[in-house]
Amino acid sequence: MSDDDAAPGGRSEARRQSRERRRLRAAVLALVSIVLLGAVPLFFGIRTLSRDPVFDNLDQLNVPGWAATKTVDDVSGSRWCLLDCRLRERTVTSEKSPEETARVYESALRQDGWQPWKVARCPEAETKETQETKGNYTCWRRDELTLDLWVREPTCVPPPVDNKPAIVPSPEPSAAAAECAGSLVSVKVRNAIDDERTRPQPSTDPSLTGEDPFPTVSADPLGELTPSPS
């Protein structure tokens, strides 16, 4: 067979291979597009489920940068109140005094629709004689949520160990003042249905039972942060 007889067949084979390569490239591009189109919504869906919207709402509070220089979040419980309802806890470091920091946070909460909540078991409602909580403690409600806001001076020196200070105090007063500047903000947000203060409270006279049904809130009313489930 001559080269002229073989040429048409060779060109036909080349065209066939070229079509197959184009179809393969189109199939690969289509597969990549499907993966990308599915991966992006999946990513944001997982992110939405893993990120509690309450924290997103707290992120949007209109507070100046100096009032939120460092933020630590912790969450426990179920968003759908399976066994335990969701508990959100946030600790924020502020560069200014507790009084000034409390003012900007309370103003921001009001702007965001939160209402001050005058409830018996909020430390703010305790009398001057029985209140042990230091700093500024207020309670708030909005829709199905309750919020506790506690603004106080930072813990500058760890508690003593065996009646001895854990850290030897600095001889320079200016250094100690710099280390203890600013304030610490604690925020606790709960579902109102899981907050015992939204339920009917006992009206028993403590003098008849020998026990106060509304015990004074301890020095740490928020308690320690609950570790997230591993």
Disulfide bonds with the S-S distance in Angstrom:
Cys81-Cys85 2.01
Cys122-Cys139 2.11
Cys156-Cys180 2.29
